Amino acid sequence: MTVFDPTQFAALRKVFPELTDAQFETAILFAVGFPRKEIAGLRVVSLSCIEHTLNIVKKNLALLA
């Protein structure tokens, strides 16, 4: 099992200043393959909160069509 170490992403964090820390963390966890439900558990928030956060990330990064 791969261990997630947020310090590995410090340089990448600077590339996305438009995201809050929570949005960035959620996006990184999703990008590396964590399921939404597991992200919710790790962040101790509801699944709907994760869905909402990922939608905001998509909007902020202009990924929505």
N, C-alpha and C positions, 0 to 999 in steps of 0.2 A: 504494500500500500504506500502510495506517495504521501508525504507529509506536506501540507500547505504551509508555507512560510511567507507571510505578507511582506517581510523585509526584502524579499527578492524582487518585489515589484515597485520599489521606491523610484527608480528612474522612469519606469513606465507611468507612474502616477503623475509626473510632471507633464506628460504628453496630453493628459485629459483634465485640464484645469476646470472645465465646465461641469465636472461631476463632483458631487459631495463625496466625502470619505465613504459613507454608507453605500452610495450608488456605485462608486468605484469597486469597493469590496465585493458587492453583489455581482457586478459585471465580470470581475475576474474569476470569481468562483464558478459562475455560469460558463465563462469562456473555456475554463480548464476542464469542464465536463461534469461538474457537480449537478445533480438533479435539483430542480426548484424546491422540492420538499426537503431535501437535505440542507440546502442553503437556508431555508426557513428555520430548521432546527439549529444549525450552527449560529445563526444570527439571533435566535430566540425571538422570532417574529412570526406572524401568520403567513401562510402560503399566499393569501391575497395581497399581503404587503410586498412580498417578493415579486409577484406578478406586476403590481403597480410600479415598483421600483424599476423593474426591467423595461417597462413601457416608457418611463421617464428617461431612462438611459438611451433608449432607441431614439426618442424625440430629441434629446440634447445632442446626440451625435448625428442627427439627421439621417437615421437609418430607416425611418418609416417612409413608405411610398406615398 
